[in-house]
Amino acid sequence: MTMRDNHPDGPIVVAALYKFVSLPDYEALREPLLDAMRNNDVKGTLLLAEEGINGTVSGTRDAIDALLGWLRSDPRLADLEHKESRAQEQPFYRTKVKLKREIVTLGVEGIDPNRRVGTYVEPEQWNDLISDPDVLLIDTRNDYEVEIGTFEGAIDPRTRSFREFPEYVKAHYDPAKHKKVAMFCTGGIRCEKASSYMLEQGFEEVYHLKGGILKYLETVPEQESRWRGDCFVFDNRVTVRHDLSEGEFDQCHACRRPISVEDQRSPYYEPGISCPHCWDNLPEKTRAGARERQRQIELAKARGEAHPIGRNPREHAE
């Protein structure tokens, strides 16, 4: 390991990135991008769609720099931004590039952040904005993410997927009454779509946290922070703390919800098979799959091999 990679939080760089940009040739980009990842031993998943690119990848410092350089060599991605954190071990097991209709699935036709999007708020200005009592602060993430941590005073829509967000907005908010809306998500991508959607619905002032929670945690000192709890991330670390170090949460292989140390003490927790959130409502087919997955993991451990199915985190939802 070089001195450059001898980082106190771990030698593996985890890079979350996205960009809304017109990529009409996105299908043709898949194989060259996959080759660039494999040639540099970069793990993780990147999504490509006509509307842009999204994903989280991990590797050594040199590997991530090489991949980012490859991406930014495309003039359309020259200003691609990313957020970084560190891990002691590889948080991903595979290297994937997937083709999608949307790089984050809202499911509403005609919503295009390339054409219209809310007002970006830098992390340094975020506290002032959300301190305004006239601002409606919405956490656009899913229920299992919000349970782990959120900003003081934020509303939890209790959505199970981002597809539910449009109906939630229609049912609860009125552009005539809610003049100022501020939103946030893990890395910023969901808010791009959500802010574009709300502007289309007639909301006048729509703000969103630039770079998302991860950029805020990286930028704002903890003593000044309005963030409470951990932040769920879409890799095998499960959560990160305010300093972006790995949190103490694990993940249930069966229902894939984050589970705390307290959850793991529950009589309903069976490693790899069930947890307090799912022990009484898992379909038998899912439970059987969880048992088999855990059996494979234990066999791999006994042989001293890496287990490629790992925690099997949720499909990248950012």
Stockholm file with secondary structure:
# STOCKHOLM 1.0

chainA/1-318         MTMRDNHPDGPIVVAALYKFVSLPDYEALREPLLDAMRNNDVKGTLLLAEEGINGTVSGTRDAIDALLGWLRSDPRLADLEHKESRAQEQPFYRTKVKLKREIVTLGVEGIDPNRRVGTYVEPEQWNDLISDPDVLLIDTRNDYEVEIGTFEGAIDPRTRSFREFPEYVKAHYDPAKHKKVAMFCTGGIRCEKASSYMLEQGFEEVYHLKGGILKYLETVPEQESRWRGDCFVFDNRVTVRHDLSEGEFDQCHACRRPISVEDQRSPYYEPGISCPHCWDNLPEKTRAGARERQRQIELAKARGEAHPIGRNPREHAE
#=GR chainA/1-318 SS CCGGGCCTTCSEEEEEEEEECCCTTHHHHHHHHHHHHHHTTCEEEEEEETTEEEEEEEECHHHHHHHHHHHHTSGGGTTCCEEEEEESSCSCSCEEEEECSCSSCCCCTTCCTTTCCCEEECHHHHHHHHTCTTEEEEECSCHHHHTTEEETTCBCCCCSSGGGHHHHHHHHCCTTTCCEEEEECSSSHHHHHHHHHHHHTTCSEEEEETTHHHHHHHHSCGGGCCEEECEECSSTTCEECTTSCBCSCEECTTTCCEECHHHHTSTTCBTTTBCTTTTTTCCHHHHHHHHHHHHHHHHHHHTTCCCTTTTCCCCCCC
#=GC SS_cons         CCGGGCCTTCSEEEEEEEEECCCTTHHHHHHHHHHHHHHTTCEEEEEEETTEEEEEEEECHHHHHHHHHHHHTSGGGTTCCEEEEEESSCSCSCEEEEECSCSSCCCCTTCCTTTCCCEEECHHHHHHHHTCTTEEEEECSCHHHHTTEEETTCBCCCCSSGGGHHHHHHHHCCTTTCCEEEEECSSSHHHHHHHHHHHHTTCSEEEEETTHHHHHHHHSCGGGCCEEECEECSSTTCEECTTSCBCSCEECTTTCCEECHHHHTSTTCBTTTBCTTTTTTCCHHHHHHHHHHHHHHHHHHHTTCCCTTTTCCCCCCC
//
